[in-house]
Amino acid sequence: MDVRIIVKKDAYHDSVALMSLSGKVSALPGVADAVVSMATDMNKELLQRVDLYTDAVAAAGANDLVIAVRAENETISEEAIRLAEESLAKKTNARKSGGEVHPASVASAVKLMPEANMAIISVPGQYAAREAMQALKNGLNVMMFSDNVSVEEEVALKQFAHEQGLLMMGPDCGTAIINNVGLCFANVVRQGNIGIVGASGTGTQEVTVLIDRLGGGVSEVIGTGGRDLTEAVGGITMLDGLAALARHEETKVIVLISKPPAESVANKILKEVKGIKKPVVICFINGDAAQVEKAGAYFGKNLEVTAQMAVALGNGEKPAACCGDDAALKEQAASKAEKLGKTQKYIRGLFCGGTLCDEAMHIAKDCGLKTYSNIAKKAEEKLADPHTSKSHTFIDLGDDVFTQGKPHPMIEPSLRLERLLKEAADPETAVILMDFEIGYGSHADPVGITMPAIMEAKRAAKEAGRHLEIIGYVCGTEQDPQGLTRSEQKLAAAGVTVAKSNAKAARLAGLIVAGREEK
């Protein structure tokens, strides 16, 4: 193997752009490992773990850029480095030719754009809190994409923002739509009268795209960051977002989305919901329906039902509490179960979206299945080794154990291809469940890059005398750059069963395998 490592002094680039570029370089034939990142302490640790570390990297500072490649030979390494450098140069030249000015601080940016009222923070975690506080002190609402920010810093930022009447979204906030503009990971959805506060990125995206498909639209989508509803943080941003949407004239229906919050935080939120005159739909995944309904809100048992309820309420109609098509799913499942061999018993869920993984796992439990996951909260459901499946397994491939030194799978979905082939080769695998996120921030063609592995998995299973059922779901809209219908048609052409929601995909998978363990 040939290793090439280049350090460029004072060459700062946005972390999201660098993650995407790392994925493109990694995808080149013959490239074993590729990391394009800023030389932060955390990224240096990652480079050490993948054995792409030199004295030059050790001496580099947080504002220095590292391009590191391990490839089959010198020619491939040089090509990979060239691609990275040319891509970065194009971005730099585009900014210059566009007349962009790059202020050296938040304060100077405010002077340059006095009409601005929001800042997006995407810098290494050790600097993020400081920059966010500067933005708040300058009267800006903040969306913090950065993670690795301490809980103490998060609380301090959110309390200060609350006192100033500002929104502090994040840290680790990946999705928002403000004034009909998608920020970070978001989809192109129509404008409407449904306002959302979401503590989960892909969960929020799922609800927004389903609202769009149902003919509804969103007014504002506020992200909170994943820790907001923990006892330590206390739901500060969700409460502030709820209050903001209650005042917002264009918002007629409010939706709250989260994994189950801490009990004390849930009580606090539901107490505020009681005083809201607008209809509120709450989707706390695996939450307590009775508790929500006691507060006068509607309980969305999954993300799809949540979207349906919100659209119905937005149209002035009474919402239904279920999807209403379970009979059709049962018939479809029975037909597919007949094709499976005697050894095929288990679901293997390979997810890029963490909340979609969590939702699918709980739906499988509702089908009477015992599940295991790398993100399970209960110790007895936690995988001992996230790289090895057990029974019905649901893997969040965006978890830190899989992304160390690598881009998130929403940016680079090829990270799960090896796992797909591994699960397909297991004679006990009956169904493989996969999500595909399209829209802003995601890979340019997540379905296309996965197609060769899907076809290889199906071919290998057929040669072994098995039918491999793959169920795919595309989270996106027709207006997204990748195109919803185009993406779904590619999957269908490869023999993938295409579901119309993550909930339907998980329910279908659960129904196919239900009872097979006993048989």
TORMARSE-285252 format. One record per residue (C-alpha): residue number from 1; x, y, z; residue in one letter. Coordinates in Angstrom, 1 decimal, always signed. Example, Ala and Ser with C-alpha at 12.3 -4.5 7.8 and 13.67 -1.06 7.14 Angstrom:
2
<1 <+12.3 -4.5 +7.8> 'a'>
<2 <+13.7 -1.1 +7.1> 's'>
***
This chain:
519
<1 <+0.0 +0.0 +0.0> 'm'>
<2 <+1.1 +3.5 -0.8> 'd'>
<3 <+0.5 +6.3 +1.8> 'v'>
<4 <+0.4 +10.0 +1.0> 'r'>
<5 <-0.2 +12.7 +3.6> 'i'>
<6 <-0.2 +16.4 +2.9> 'i'>
<7 <-0.6 +19.2 +5.5> 'v'>
<8 <-1.7 +22.7 +4.2> 'k'>
<9 <-1.2 +25.5 +6.7> 'k'>
<10 <-4.0 +27.9 +7.4> 'd'>
<11 <-6.4 +26.4 +4.9> 'a'>
<12 <-9.7 +26.3 +6.7> 'y'>
<13 <-12.7 +24.6 +5.1> 'h'>
<14 <-16.1 +23.7 +6.3> 'd'>
<15 <-16.4 +20.3 +8.0> 's'>
<16 <-19.5 +19.3 +6.1> 'v'>
<17 <-17.8 +20.0 +2.7> 'a'>
<18 <-14.7 +18.1 +3.9> 'l'>
<19 <-16.8 +15.0 +4.9> 'm'>
<20 <-18.4 +15.0 +1.5> 's'>
<21 <-15.0 +15.3 -0.2> 'l'>
<22 <-13.5 +12.5 +2.0> 's'>
<23 <-16.3 +10.3 +0.7> 'g'>
<24 <-15.6 +11.1 -3.0> 'k'>
<25 <-11.9 +10.4 -2.6> 'v'>
<26 <-12.6 +7.1 -0.7> 's'>
<27 <-14.9 +5.9 -3.5> 'a'>
<28 <-12.0 +6.0 -6.1> 'l'>
<29 <-11.0 +2.5 -7.2> 'p'>
<30 <-8.0 +1.3 -5.4> 'g'>
<31 <-8.3 +3.7 -2.5> 'v'>
<32 <-8.3 +1.9 +0.9> 'a'>
<33 <-8.6 +4.9 +3.2> 'd'>
<34 <-9.0 +8.7 +2.6> 'a'>
<35 <-9.4 +11.5 +5.2> 'v'>
<36 <-9.7 +15.1 +4.3> 'v'>
<37 <-10.1 +17.1 +7.5> 's'>
<38 <-9.0 +19.9 +9.6> 'm'>
<39 <-6.2 +19.0 +12.1> 'a'>
<40 <-8.2 +19.3 +15.2> 't'>
<41 <-7.2 +17.1 +18.2> 'd'>
<42 <-10.2 +14.8 +17.6> 'm'>
<43 <-9.4 +14.4 +13.9> 'n'>
<44 <-5.7 +13.7 +14.8> 'k'>
<45 <-6.9 +10.9 +17.1> 'e'>
<46 <-8.9 +9.5 +14.2> 'l'>
<47 <-5.9 +9.7 +11.8> 'l'>
<48 <-3.9 +7.8 +14.4> 'q'>
<49 <-6.5 +5.1 +14.6> 'r'>
<50 <-6.4 +4.5 +10.9> 'v'>
<51 <-2.6 +4.7 +10.8> 'd'>
<52 <-2.5 +7.9 +8.7> 'l'>
<53 <-0.4 +9.9 +11.2> 'y'>
<54 <+3.0 +11.6 +10.8> 't'>
<55 <+5.1 +14.2 +12.6> 'd'>
<56 <+3.7 +16.8 +10.2> 'a'>
<57 <+0.2 +15.9 +11.3> 'v'>
<58 <+1.2 +16.0 +14.9> 'a'>
<59 <+2.6 +19.5 +14.5> 'a'>
<60 <-0.4 +20.8 +12.6> 'a'>
<61 <-2.9 +23.2 +14.1> 'g'>
<62 <-6.7 +23.3 +14.1> 'a'>
<63 <-6.7 +25.7 +11.2> 'n'>
<64 <-4.5 +23.5 +9.1> 'd'>
<65 <-5.9 +21.1 +6.5> 'l'>
<66 <-4.8 +17.4 +6.2> 'v'>
<67 <-5.2 +15.3 +3.1> 'i'>
<68 <-4.3 +11.7 +3.9> 'a'>
<69 <-4.7 +8.7 +1.4> 'v'>
<70 <-3.8 +5.0 +1.5> 'r'>
<71 <-4.1 +3.4 -1.9> 'a'>
<72 <-3.0 +0.3 -3.8> 'e'>
<73 <-0.1 +2.1 -5.5> 'n'>
<74 <+1.6 +5.4 -6.0> 'e'>
<75 <-0.4 +6.3 -9.2> 't'>
<76 <-3.7 +5.9 -7.4> 'i'>
<77 <-2.5 +7.9 -4.4> 's'>
<78 <-1.4 +10.8 -6.6> 'e'>
<79 <-4.8 +10.7 -8.4> 'e'>
<80 <-6.6 +10.8 -5.1> 'a'>
<81 <-4.6 +13.7 -3.8> 'i'>
<82 <-5.1 +15.6 -7.1> 'r'>
<83 <-8.8 +15.1 -6.9> 'l'>
<84 <-8.9 +16.5 -3.4> 'a'>
<85 <-6.8 +19.5 -4.2> 'e'>
<86 <-8.7 +20.4 -7.3> 'e'>
<87 <-12.0 +20.1 -5.6> 's'>
<88 <-10.9 +22.4 -2.8> 'l'>
<89 <-9.4 +24.8 -5.3> 'a'>
<90 <-12.7 +25.0 -7.2> 'k'>
<91 <-14.6 +25.8 -4.1> 'k'>
<92 <-12.1 +28.6 -3.1> 't'>
<93 <-12.1 +30.1 -6.7> 'n'>
<94 <-15.9 +30.0 -6.8> 'a'>
<95 <-16.0 +32.0 -3.6> 'r'>
<96 <-13.5 +34.5 -4.8> 'k'>
<97 <-15.2 +34.9 -8.3> 's'>
<98 <-18.5 +35.3 -6.6> 'g'>
<99 <-17.1 +38.3 -4.6> 'g'>
<100 <-17.6 +36.6 -1.3> 'e'>
<101 <-16.0 +38.3 +1.7> 'v'>
<102 <-14.9 +36.2 +4.6> 'h'>
<103 <-15.0 +38.1 +7.9> 'p'>
<104 <-12.5 +37.1 +10.5> 'a'>
<105 <-15.1 +37.1 +13.4> 's'>
<106 <-18.8 +37.1 +14.1> 'v'>
<107 <-18.7 +40.7 +15.1> 'a'>
<108 <-17.2 +41.7 +11.8> 's'>
<109 <-19.7 +39.6 +9.9> 'a'>
<110 <-22.5 +41.4 +11.7> 'v'>
<111 <-21.1 +44.7 +10.6> 'k'>
<112 <-20.9 +43.4 +7.0> 'l'>
<113 <-24.5 +42.1 +7.2> 'm'>
<114 <-26.4 +44.2 +9.7> 'p'>
<115 <-29.7 +42.8 +8.5> 'e'>
<116 <-28.7 +39.2 +9.4> 'a'>
<117 <-30.4 +37.5 +12.3> 'n'>
<118 <-29.1 +34.0 +12.2> 'm'>
<119 <-25.6 +32.3 +12.4> 'a'>
<120 <-24.8 +28.7 +11.5> 'i'>
<121 <-21.9 +27.4 +13.5> 'i'>
<122 <-19.8 +24.6 +11.9> 's'>
<123 <-16.4 +24.7 +13.5> 'v'>
<124 <-14.4 +22.2 +15.7> 'p'>
<125 <-16.3 +21.5 +18.9> 'g'>
<126 <-13.7 +23.1 +21.2> 'q'>
<127 <-14.3 +26.5 +19.5> 'y'>
<128 <-18.0 +26.2 +18.8> 'a'>
<129 <-19.4 +27.3 +22.1> 'a'>
<130 <-17.3 +30.5 +22.1> 'r'>
<131 <-18.4 +31.4 +18.6> 'e'>
<132 <-22.0 +30.6 +19.4> 'a'>
<133 <-21.9 +32.9 +22.4> 'm'>
<134 <-20.4 +35.7 +20.3> 'q'>
<135 <-23.3 +35.3 +17.8> 'a'>
<136 <-25.9 +35.4 +20.6> 'l'>
<137 <-24.3 +38.5 +22.1> 'k'>
<138 <-24.6 +40.1 +18.7> 'n'>
<139 <-28.3 +39.4 +18.6> 'g'>
<140 <-28.2 +36.4 +16.3> 'l'>
<141 <-30.2 +33.2 +16.5> 'n'>
<142 <-27.9 +30.2 +16.3> 'v'>
<143 <-28.0 +26.9 +14.6> 'm'>
<144 <-24.9 +24.9 +15.8> 'm'>
<145 <-24.0 +22.0 +13.5> 'f'>
<146 <-20.9 +21.3 +15.5> 's'>
<147 <-20.8 +18.6 +18.1> 'd'>
<148 <-18.4 +17.7 +20.8> 'n'>
<149 <-19.7 +20.6 +22.9> 'v'>
<150 <-20.0 +19.9 +26.7> 's'>
<151 <-23.4 +19.7 +28.3> 'v'>
<152 <-22.4 +22.6 +30.6> 'e'>
<153 <-21.7 +24.8 +27.6> 'e'>
<154 <-24.9 +23.8 +25.9> 'e'>
<155 <-27.0 +24.8 +29.0> 'v'>
<156 <-25.2 +28.1 +29.3> 'a'>
<157 <-25.7 +29.0 +25.7> 'l'>
<158 <-29.4 +28.0 +25.8> 'k'>
<159 <-30.1 +29.8 +29.0> 'q'>
<160 <-28.5 +33.0 +27.6> 'f'>
<161 <-30.4 +32.7 +24.4> 'a'>
<162 <-33.7 +32.2 +26.3> 'h'>
<163 <-33.0 +35.3 +28.3> 'e'>
<164 <-32.3 +37.3 +25.1> 'q'>
<165 <-35.4 +36.0 +23.3> 'g'>
<166 <-33.3 +34.1 +20.8> 'l'>
<167 <-33.2 +30.5 +19.6> 'l'>
<168 <-30.2 +28.3 +20.2> 'm'>
<169 <-30.5 +25.3 +18.0> 'm'>
<170 <-27.9 +22.6 +18.8> 'g'>
<171 <-25.2 +21.6 +19.4> 'p'>
<172 <-25.3 +18.7 +16.9> 'd'>
<173 <-28.3 +20.2 +15.2> 'c'>
<174 <-28.4 +18.9 +11.6> 'g'>
<175 <-31.8 +19.9 +10.2> 't'>
<176 <-33.9 +23.1 +10.1> 'a'>
<177 <-36.0 +25.0 +7.6> 'i'>
<178 <-36.2 +28.7 +8.4> 'i'>
<179 <-38.2 +31.1 +6.2> 'n'>
<180 <-38.5 +28.2 +3.7> 'n'>
<181 <-34.8 +27.7 +3.4> 'v'>
<182 <-33.4 +24.3 +4.2> 'g'>
<183 <-30.3 +24.4 +6.5> 'l'>
<184 <-27.7 +21.7 +6.6> 'c'>
<185 <-29.5 +18.3 +6.0> 'f'>
<186 <-33.0 +19.2 +4.7> 'a'>
<187 <-35.4 +18.5 +1.9> 'n'>
<188 <-37.2 +20.7 -0.6> 'v'>
<189 <-40.7 +20.8 +0.8> 'v'>
<190 <-43.6 +23.2 +0.1> 'r'>
<191 <-44.4 +26.0 +2.4> 'q'>
<192 <-47.5 +25.7 +4.6> 'g'>
<193 <-49.1 +26.1 +8.0> 'n'>
<194 <-47.4 +23.3 +10.0> 'i'>
<195 <-44.6 +24.3 +12.4> 'g'>
<196 <-42.2 +21.7 +13.7> 'i'>
<197 <-39.7 +21.5 +16.6> 'v'>
<198 <-37.6 +18.4 +16.3> 'g'>
<199 <-34.9 +16.9 +18.5> 'a'>
<200 <-33.9 +14.4 +15.8> 's'>
<201 <-32.6 +15.1 +12.3> 'g'>
<202 <-33.8 +12.3 +10.2> 't'>
<203 <-37.1 +12.0 +12.2> 'g'>
<204 <-37.8 +15.6 +11.4> 't'>
<205 <-36.9 +15.1 +7.7> 'q'>
<206 <-39.2 +12.1 +7.5> 'e'>
<207 <-42.2 +14.1 +8.9> 'v'>
<208 <-41.5 +17.1 +6.6> 't'>
<209 <-41.3 +15.0 +3.4> 'v'>
<210 <-44.4 +13.0 +4.3> 'l'>
<211 <-46.3 +16.3 +4.9> 'i'>
<212 <-45.2 +17.4 +1.5> 'd'>
<213 <-46.3 +14.2 -0.2> 'r'>
<214 <-49.7 +14.5 +1.5> 'l'>
<215 <-50.2 +17.9 +0.0> 'g'>
<216 <-49.3 +19.9 +3.1> 'g'>
<217 <-46.5 +22.3 +3.9> 'g'>
<218 <-44.3 +23.6 +6.7> 'v'>
<219 <-44.1 +27.1 +8.1> 's'>
<220 <-40.9 +26.8 +10.2> 'e'>
<221 <-38.8 +23.8 +11.2> 'v'>
<222 <-36.7 +24.3 +14.3> 'i'>
<223 <-34.0 +21.8 +15.4> 'g'>
<224 <-33.0 +21.4 +19.0> 't'>
<225 <-30.0 +19.1 +19.0> 'g'>
<226 <-30.1 +15.5 +20.4> 'g'>
<227 <-29.5 +16.3 +24.0> 'r'>
<228 <-32.1 +19.1 +24.5> 'd'>
<229 <-34.7 +16.8 +26.1> 'l'>
<230 <-32.3 +15.2 +28.6> 't'>
<231 <-32.7 +16.1 +32.2> 'e'>
<232 <-29.4 +17.9 +32.2> 'a'>
<233 <-30.5 +20.4 +29.5> 'v'>
<234 <-34.2 +20.5 +30.4> 'g'>
<235 <-35.8 +21.0 +26.9> 'g'>
<236 <-34.9 +24.7 +26.8> 'i'>
<237 <-34.9 +24.9 +23.0> 't'>
<238 <-38.0 +22.8 +22.5> 'm'>
<239 <-39.9 +25.0 +25.0> 'l'>
<240 <-38.6 +28.1 +23.3> 'd'>
<241 <-39.5 +26.7 +19.9> 'g'>
<242 <-43.0 +25.7 +21.0> 'l'>
<243 <-43.6 +29.2 +22.4> 'a'>
<244 <-42.3 +30.8 +19.1> 'a'>
<245 <-44.6 +28.7 +17.0> 'l'>
<246 <-47.5 +29.4 +19.3> 'a'>
<247 <-46.9 +33.2 +18.5> 'r'>
<248 <-46.2 +32.6 +14.8> 'h'>
<249 <-49.2 +33.8 +12.8> 'e'>
<250 <-48.6 +31.5 +9.8> 'e'>
<251 <-48.3 +28.4 +11.9> 't'>
<252 <-51.7 +26.8 +12.5> 'k'>
<253 <-50.5 +23.3 +13.7> 'v'>
<254 <-47.5 +22.5 +15.9> 'i'>
<255 <-45.6 +19.2 +15.8> 'v'>
<256 <-43.0 +18.1 +18.4> 'l'>
<257 <-40.6 +15.2 +17.5> 'i'>
<258 <-38.2 +13.4 +19.7> 's'>
<259 <-37.1 +10.1 +21.1> 'k'>
<260 <-38.6 +9.7 +24.6> 'p'>
<261 <-37.5 +12.7 +26.8> 'p'>
<262 <-36.6 +12.5 +30.4> 'a'>
<263 <-39.7 +12.2 +32.5> 'e'>
<264 <-39.2 +15.5 +34.2> 's'>
<265 <-38.7 +17.2 +30.8> 'v'>
<266 <-41.7 +15.5 +29.3> 'a'>
<267 <-43.9 +16.8 +32.2> 'n'>
<268 <-42.5 +20.3 +31.6> 'k'>
<269 <-43.3 +20.3 +27.9> 'i'>
<270 <-46.7 +18.8 +28.3> 'l'>
<271 <-47.6 +21.4 +30.9> 'k'>
<272 <-46.8 +24.1 +28.4> 'e'>
<273 <-48.7 +22.3 +25.6> 'v'>
<274 <-51.8 +22.5 +27.8> 'k'>
<275 <-51.8 +26.2 +27.4> 'g'>
<276 <-51.3 +26.3 +23.6> 'i'>
<277 <-54.5 +27.1 +21.7> 'k'>
<278 <-53.3 +25.7 +18.4> 'k'>
<279 <-53.5 +21.9 +17.9> 'p'>
<280 <-50.3 +20.1 +18.8> 'v'>
<281 <-49.2 +16.7 +17.5> 'v'>
<282 <-46.5 +15.0 +19.6> 'i'>
<283 <-44.3 +12.1 +18.4> 'c'>
<284 <-42.1 +10.9 +21.2> 'f'>
<285 <-41.0 +7.6 +19.7> 'i'>
<286 <-42.2 +4.8 +21.9> 'n'>
<287 <-43.7 +7.4 +24.2> 'g'>
<288 <-46.8 +7.4 +26.4> 'd'>
<289 <-50.0 +8.1 +24.4> 'a'>
<290 <-52.2 +8.6 +27.5> 'a'>
<291 <-49.8 +11.1 +28.9> 'q'>
<292 <-49.8 +13.1 +25.7> 'v'>
<293 <-53.5 +13.0 +25.2> 'e'>
<294 <-54.1 +14.1 +28.8> 'k'>
<295 <-52.3 +17.3 +27.9> 'a'>
<296 <-54.8 +17.9 +25.2> 'g'>
<297 <-52.4 +17.0 +22.4> 'a'>
<298 <-52.6 +14.4 +19.6> 'y'>
<299 <-50.2 +11.4 +19.9> 'f'>
<300 <-48.4 +10.3 +16.8> 'g'>
<301 <-47.5 +6.7 +17.3> 'k'>
<302 <-44.9 +6.9 +14.5> 'n'>
<303 <-43.5 +9.5 +12.1> 'l'>
<304 <-46.0 +8.7 +9.3> 'e'>
<305 <-49.1 +9.0 +11.6> 'v'>
<306 <-47.6 +12.2 +12.9> 't'>
<307 <-47.4 +13.7 +9.4> 'a'>
<308 <-51.0 +12.5 +8.6> 'q'>
<309 <-52.4 +14.0 +11.7> 'm'>
<310 <-50.7 +17.3 +11.1> 'a'>
<311 <-51.9 +17.6 +7.5> 'v'>
<312 <-55.5 +16.7 +8.6> 'a'>
<313 <-55.5 +19.3 +11.3> 'l'>
<314 <-53.9 +21.8 +8.9> 'g'>
<315 <-56.9 +21.2 +6.6> 'n'>
<316 <-59.4 +21.6 +9.5> 'g'>
<317 <-60.2 +17.9 +9.6> 'e'>
<318 <-60.2 +15.3 +12.4> 'k'>
<319 <-57.0 +13.3 +12.3> 'p'>
<320 <-56.9 +9.5 +12.3> 'a'>
<321 <-54.7 +7.6 +14.8> 'a'>
<322 <-53.4 +5.0 +12.3> 'c'>
<323 <-52.2 +4.6 +8.7> 'c'>
<324 <-55.2 +2.5 +7.8> 'g'>
<325 <-53.6 +0.1 +5.3> 'd'>
<326 <-52.4 -2.8 +7.6> 'd'>
<327 <-54.5 -5.4 +5.7> 'a'>
<328 <-52.7 -4.6 +2.5> 'a'>
<329 <-49.3 -4.9 +4.2> 'l'>
<330 <-50.3 -8.3 +5.8> 'k'>
<331 <-51.3 -9.6 +2.4> 'e'>
<332 <-48.0 -8.4 +0.8> 'q'>
<333 <-46.0 -9.9 +3.7> 'a'>
<334 <-47.7 -13.3 +3.4> 'a'>
<335 <-46.8 -13.4 -0.3> 's'>
<336 <-43.1 -12.6 +0.4> 'k'>
<337 <-42.8 -14.9 +3.4> 'a'>
<338 <-43.6 -17.9 +1.1> 'e'>
<339 <-40.5 -17.3 -0.9> 'k'>
<340 <-38.1 -17.6 +2.1> 'l'>
<341 <-36.2 -20.7 +3.0> 'g'>
<342 <-36.4 -22.6 +6.3> 'k'>
<343 <-33.2 -21.1 +7.7> 't'>
<344 <-34.3 -17.5 +6.9> 'q'>
<345 <-35.7 -15.9 +10.1> 'k'>
<346 <-34.3 -12.5 +10.8> 'y'>
<347 <-34.4 -8.8 +9.9> 'i'>
<348 <-31.2 -7.0 +9.4> 'r'>
<349 <-31.7 -3.2 +9.4> 'g'>
<350 <-28.9 -1.1 +8.0> 'l'>
<351 <-29.7 +2.5 +8.5> 'f'>
<352 <-28.0 +5.8 +7.7> 'c'>
<353 <-30.6 +7.7 +9.7> 'g'>
<354 <-30.5 +7.2 +13.5> 'g'>
<355 <-34.1 +8.1 +14.3> 't'>
<356 <-35.4 +6.0 +11.4> 'l'>
<357 <-33.4 +3.1 +12.8> 'c'>
<358 <-34.9 +3.7 +16.2> 'd'>
<359 <-38.4 +3.9 +14.8> 'e'>
<360 <-38.0 +0.7 +12.8> 'a'>
<361 <-36.7 -1.2 +15.8> 'm'>
<362 <-39.7 -0.2 +17.9> 'h'>
<363 <-42.1 -1.1 +15.1> 'i'>
<364 <-40.5 -4.6 +14.9> 'a'>
<365 <-41.0 -4.9 +18.7> 'k'>
<366 <-44.7 -4.2 +18.1> 'd'>
<367 <-44.7 -7.2 +15.8> 'c'>
<368 <-43.6 -9.3 +18.7> 'g'>
<369 <-39.9 -9.5 +17.7> 'l'>
<370 <-36.9 -9.4 +20.0> 'k'>
<371 <-34.5 -6.8 +18.7> 't'>
<372 <-30.9 -5.9 +19.2> 'y'>
<373 <-29.1 -2.7 +18.2> 's'>
<374 <-26.0 -0.6 +18.7> 'n'>
<375 <-28.2 +2.3 +19.8> 'i'>
<376 <-30.6 +0.3 +22.1> 'a'>
<377 <-31.2 +2.0 +25.5> 'k'>
<378 <-31.7 -1.3 +27.4> 'k'>
<379 <-28.6 -3.2 +28.3> 'a'>
<380 <-30.1 -6.5 +27.4> 'e'>
<381 <-30.9 -5.2 +23.8> 'e'>
<382 <-27.5 -3.7 +23.2> 'k'>
<383 <-25.2 -5.5 +20.7> 'l'>
<384 <-22.0 -6.8 +22.4> 'a'>
<385 <-20.3 -6.2 +19.0> 'd'>
<386 <-21.9 -3.7 +16.7> 'p'>
<387 <-20.1 -5.3 +13.7> 'h'>
<388 <-21.8 -8.7 +14.4> 't'>
<389 <-25.6 -9.1 +14.1> 's'>
<390 <-27.7 -11.1 +16.5> 'k'>
<391 <-31.2 -12.2 +15.8> 's'>
<392 <-33.3 -9.2 +14.6> 'h'>
<393 <-30.6 -6.5 +14.4> 't'>
<394 <-31.1 -2.8 +13.7> 'f'>
<395 <-27.8 -0.9 +13.0> 'i'>
<396 <-27.4 +2.9 +13.0> 'd'>
<397 <-24.4 +3.3 +10.8> 'l'>
<398 <-24.1 +6.9 +11.7> 'g'>
<399 <-23.0 +6.0 +15.2> 'd'>
<400 <-19.5 +7.1 +16.3> 'd'>
<401 <-18.2 +3.5 +16.2> 'v'>
<402 <-18.7 +3.4 +12.4> 'f'>
<403 <-17.8 +7.0 +11.5> 't'>
<404 <-14.4 +7.5 +13.2> 'q'>
<405 <-12.3 +9.1 +10.6> 'g'>
<406 <-15.0 +8.7 +8.0> 'k'>
<407 <-17.9 +10.8 +6.7> 'p'>
<408 <-21.5 +10.2 +8.0> 'h'>
<409 <-23.3 +7.6 +5.8> 'p'>
<410 <-25.9 +10.1 +4.8> 'm'>
<411 <-23.0 +11.9 +3.1> 'i'>
<412 <-21.2 +8.7 +2.0> 'e'>
<413 <-23.6 +5.7 +2.0> 'p'>
<414 <-20.9 +3.4 +0.6> 's'>
<415 <-19.9 +2.8 +4.2> 'l'>
<416 <-22.6 +0.2 +4.6> 'r'>
<417 <-21.9 -1.7 +1.4> 'l'>
<418 <-19.6 -4.2 +3.0> 'e'>
<419 <-22.1 -4.8 +5.8> 'r'>
<420 <-24.9 -5.3 +3.3> 'l'>
<421 <-22.9 -8.1 +1.6> 'l'>
<422 <-22.1 -9.7 +4.9> 'k'>
<423 <-25.7 -9.8 +6.1> 'e'>
<424 <-26.8 -11.1 +2.7> 'a'>
<425 <-24.4 -14.0 +3.0> 'a'>
<426 <-25.9 -15.1 +6.4> 'd'>
<427 <-28.3 -18.0 +5.7> 'p'>
<428 <-30.5 -16.8 +8.6> 'e'>
<429 <-31.1 -13.4 +7.0> 't'>
<430 <-34.6 -13.1 +5.7> 'a'>
<431 <-35.1 -9.3 +5.2> 'v'>
<432 <-32.6 -6.5 +4.8> 'i'>
<433 <-34.1 -3.1 +5.6> 'l'>
<434 <-32.4 +0.0 +4.2> 'm'>
<435 <-33.1 +3.8 +4.2> 'd'>
<436 <-31.9 +6.3 +1.6> 'f'>
<437 <-31.9 +10.0 +2.5> 'e'>
<438 <-31.9 +12.5 -0.4> 'i'>
<439 <-32.0 +16.3 -0.3> 'g'>
<440 <-29.6 +19.0 +0.7> 'y'>
<441 <-26.4 +17.8 +2.4> 'g'>
<442 <-26.9 +14.2 +1.4> 's'>
<443 <-24.9 +12.1 -1.2> 'h'>
<444 <-25.6 +13.1 -4.8> 'a'>
<445 <-27.0 +9.7 -5.6> 'd'>
<446 <-27.2 +7.4 -2.5> 'p'>
<447 <-29.3 +4.8 -4.4> 'v'>
<448 <-27.0 +4.7 -7.4> 'g'>
<449 <-23.9 +4.1 -5.3> 'i'>
<450 <-25.6 +1.2 -3.5> 't'>
<451 <-27.0 -0.5 -6.6> 'm'>
<452 <-24.0 -2.7 -7.4> 'p'>
<453 <-23.9 -4.1 -3.9> 'a'>
<454 <-27.7 -4.7 -3.9> 'i'>
<455 <-27.5 -6.7 -7.1> 'm'>
<456 <-24.4 -8.7 -5.9> 'e'>
<457 <-26.2 -9.5 -2.6> 'a'>
<458 <-29.3 -10.8 -4.5> 'k'>
<459 <-27.2 -12.7 -7.0> 'r'>
<460 <-25.2 -14.4 -4.2> 'a'>
<461 <-28.3 -15.4 -2.3> 'a'>
<462 <-30.0 -16.8 -5.4> 'k'>
<463 <-26.9 -18.9 -6.1> 'e'>
<464 <-27.1 -20.2 -2.6> 'a'>
<465 <-30.7 -21.2 -3.2> 'g'>
<466 <-32.3 -18.4 -1.1> 'r'>
<467 <-34.6 -15.5 -1.8> 'h'>
<468 <-33.2 -12.4 -0.2> 'l'>
<469 <-35.9 -9.8 +0.5> 'e'>
<470 <-34.6 -6.2 +0.5> 'i'>
<471 <-37.0 -3.4 +1.5> 'i'>
<472 <-35.9 +0.1 +0.7> 'g'>
<473 <-37.3 +3.5 +1.7> 'y'>
<474 <-36.3 +6.8 +0.2> 'v'>
<475 <-36.7 +9.8 +2.5> 'c'>
<476 <-37.2 +12.7 +0.1> 'g'>
<477 <-39.4 +14.6 -2.3> 't'>
<478 <-39.8 +15.0 -6.0> 'e'>
<479 <-38.2 +18.5 -5.7> 'q'>
<480 <-35.0 +17.2 -4.1> 'd'>
<481 <-31.9 +17.3 -6.4> 'p'>
<482 <-31.7 +13.5 -6.5> 'q'>
<483 <-35.4 +13.1 -7.3> 'g'>
<484 <-37.8 +10.8 -5.3> 'l'>
<485 <-39.3 +8.9 -8.2> 't'>
<486 <-35.9 +8.5 -10.0> 'r'>
<487 <-34.4 +7.0 -6.8> 's'>
<488 <-37.4 +4.7 -6.2> 'e'>
<489 <-37.4 +3.5 -9.8> 'q'>
<490 <-33.7 +2.5 -9.5> 'k'>
<491 <-34.4 +0.4 -6.4> 'l'>
<492 <-37.5 -1.3 -8.0> 'a'>
<493 <-35.4 -2.1 -11.1> 'a'>
<494 <-33.0 -4.0 -8.9> 'a'>
<495 <-35.7 -6.1 -7.3> 'g'>
<496 <-36.0 -4.0 -4.1> 'v'>
<497 <-39.4 -3.7 -2.5> 't'>
<498 <-39.9 +0.1 -2.2> 'v'>
<499 <-41.9 +1.3 +0.8> 'a'>
<500 <-43.7 +4.7 +1.0> 'k'>
<501 <-42.6 +5.5 +4.5> 's'>
<502 <-40.0 +4.2 +7.0> 'n'>
<503 <-42.9 +3.0 +9.2> 'a'>
<504 <-44.4 +0.9 +6.4> 'k'>
<505 <-41.0 -0.5 +5.5> 'a'>
<506 <-40.4 -1.7 +9.1> 'a'>
<507 <-44.0 -3.0 +9.5> 'r'>
<508 <-43.7 -5.0 +6.3> 'l'>
<509 <-40.4 -6.5 +7.4> 'a'>
<510 <-41.8 -7.4 +10.8> 'g'>
<511 <-44.9 -9.0 +9.3> 'l'>
<512 <-42.8 -11.1 +6.8> 'i'>
<513 <-40.7 -12.7 +9.6> 'v'>
<514 <-43.3 -12.8 +12.4> 'a'>
<515 <-43.5 -16.4 +13.7> 'g'>
<516 <-40.6 -17.8 +11.6> 'r'>
<517 <-38.4 -18.3 +14.7> 'e'>
<518 <-41.0 -20.6 +16.2> 'e'>
<519 <-41.6 -22.5 +13.0> 'k'>
***
